């Protein structure tokens, strides 16, 4: 069965450490629309991160601690 893709966004405003947080679109911590940039639909946050780093080479990204937690394997 194919996993449903999720819409990911990032915060246009950088955190104190200079990183832009990547969020799932439905995350309650996603910033207001004016500060939110839509990336695209991806199968997981790793794919979204790879895309963001390739498209926005001069920016640093991190994942939201709330919606994009990595599952322990």
VMD Tcl script that draws the C-alpha trace (Angstrom):
set ca {
  {0.00 0.00 0.00}
  {1.33 3.44 -0.96}
  {1.75 5.92 1.86}
  {-0.29 9.09 1.53}
  {1.83 12.15 0.83}
  {1.78 15.08 3.25}
  {1.94 18.79 2.46}
  {4.97 20.44 4.07}
  {5.72 24.11 4.67}
  {8.51 26.11 6.25}
  {8.61 29.20 8.43}
  {9.87 32.21 6.51}
  {11.15 33.69 9.78}
  {14.32 32.01 11.01}
  {14.74 30.85 14.60}
  {17.41 32.43 16.83}
  {19.94 29.91 15.50}
  {19.21 30.90 11.88}
  {17.19 27.83 10.90}
  {13.79 27.74 9.26}
  {11.44 25.11 10.73}
  {9.76 22.65 8.37}
  {6.21 21.71 9.39}
  {3.41 19.48 8.20}
  {0.68 21.80 6.89}
  {-1.75 20.71 9.62}
  {0.69 21.34 12.48}
  {-0.67 23.74 15.12}
  {2.81 25.31 15.26}
  {2.80 26.26 11.57}
  {3.19 30.05 11.34}
  {0.56 32.45 10.00}
  {0.11 32.32 6.21}
  {2.17 35.50 5.71}
  {5.18 33.78 7.32}
  {4.61 30.33 5.84}
  {6.04 29.05 2.55}
  {4.55 25.93 0.98}
  {7.11 23.37 -0.17}
  {5.04 20.55 -1.75}
  {3.60 17.12 -1.00}
  {6.17 14.55 0.16}
  {6.13 11.01 1.52}
  {8.01 12.09 4.68}
  {9.90 14.93 6.31}
  {13.26 13.62 5.07}
  {12.09 14.06 1.48}
  {10.79 17.57 2.30}
  {14.10 18.49 3.95}
  {16.11 17.24 0.97}
  {13.93 19.28 -1.40}
  {14.17 22.45 0.73}
  {17.96 22.22 1.05}
  {18.33 21.72 -2.72}
  {15.96 24.55 -3.68}
  {17.03 27.08 -1.05}
  {20.78 26.48 -0.85}
  {21.53 29.62 1.19}
  {19.06 28.74 3.96}
  {19.36 26.35 6.91}
  {16.44 24.10 7.84}
  {15.36 22.07 10.83}
  {12.24 20.03 11.52}
  {9.41 20.94 13.86}
  {9.72 19.09 17.17}
  {5.96 18.65 17.31}
  {4.78 17.39 13.92}
  {7.95 15.94 12.42}
  {9.38 13.86 15.25}
  {11.49 10.98 14.02}
  {10.18 7.61 15.12}
  {12.68 5.40 16.90}
  {13.45 2.35 14.81}
}
mol new
graphics top color blue
foreach p $ca { graphics top sphere $p radius 0.5 }
foreach p [lrange $ca 0 end-1] q [lrange $ca 1 end] { graphics top cylinder $p $q radius 0.2 }
display resetview
